[in-house]
């Protein structure tokens, strides 16, 4: 992993990382999935092509819900889908409630 390219984790990403670790779900943070672009997933399980994205600012007008940021996210997620990745996107509320981790565990259980 290119350490210089790794961004500092947000509070939301740290919360998600903690919950995944407690649940015993092993993930790779900041995984670069695209062969040409520098896009990264917040977390991934590369061998299963599962991506986990933490979508902050949904109620405060954050980057993910404003025009330019939303459009860039669409481009990234569509490129991921074209490469057969399954992208799971979670808001702060979904992470805090445990819904996010529970769904990831269910998905992994279905694949095992």
SVG drawing of the C-alpha trace seen along z (x, -y; Angstrom):
<svg xmlns="http://www.w3.org/2000/svg" viewBox="-30 -21 34 43">
<polyline fill="none" stroke="black" stroke-width="0.4" points="0.0,0.0 1.3,-3.5 1.4,-5.1 1.7,-8.6 -1.5,-8.2 -3.6,-6.9 -5.8,-9.6 -6.4,-10.1 -9.4,-8.1 -12.5,-10.1 -14.3,-9.6 -17.0,-7.6 -14.4,-5.3 -12.7,-4.7 -16.1,-3.8 -16.7,-1.4 -13.2,0.1 -13.8,0.7 -17.2,2.4 -15.8,4.6 -12.9,5.6 -15.2,6.5 -17.4,8.5 -14.4,10.4 -14.7,9.2 -11.2,8.8 -11.0,5.9 -8.4,4.0 -8.5,0.2 -8.0,-2.2 -7.8,0.6 -7.0,-0.8 -9.3,1.2 -9.0,-0.4 -6.0,0.4 -5.8,-3.1 -7.5,-5.5 -6.3,-6.3 -9.8,-5.4 -9.8,-3.6 -12.5,-2.0 -12.8,-2.9 -12.7,0.8 -12.7,3.9 -12.5,7.7 -10.6,8.0 -10.8,11.7 -14.6,11.5 -14.7,8.1 -16.7,6.6 -16.3,2.8 -17.5,0.9 -18.0,-2.9 -18.7,-5.2 -20.9,-8.1 -20.7,-10.9 -22.4,-14.3 -25.7,-12.9 -27.8,-15.3 -25.3,-18.2 -24.7,-18.8 -21.4,-16.9 -19.3,-16.2 -21.1,-13.0 -24.5,-14.7 -23.4,-17.8 -23.4,-18.0 -19.8,-17.5 -19.0,-15.0 -22.1,-13.0 -21.2,-12.9 -17.6,-11.8 -18.9,-9.1 -21.3,-7.8 -18.4,-7.6 -16.3,-5.6 -19.1,-3.3 -20.0,-2.6 -16.4,-1.8 -16.3,0.6 -19.5,2.3 -18.0,2.6 -15.1,4.5 -17.6,6.8 -17.3,5.2 -20.2,5.1 -20.2,1.8 -22.0,1.4 -22.6,-2.2 -23.4,-3.2 -24.5,-6.4 -23.5,-7.3 -26.8,-6.1 -26.5,-2.7 -23.0,-2.3 -24.0,-3.4 -27.0,-1.1 -25.0,1.9 -27.0,2.3 -23.9,2.0 -21.8,4.7 -24.8,7.0 -25.4,6.7 -21.7,7.4 -21.7,10.4 -24.9,11.7 -23.3,11.2 -20.2,13.1 -22.3,15.9 -24.2,16.3 -20.9,16.7 -19.2,19.1"/>
</svg>
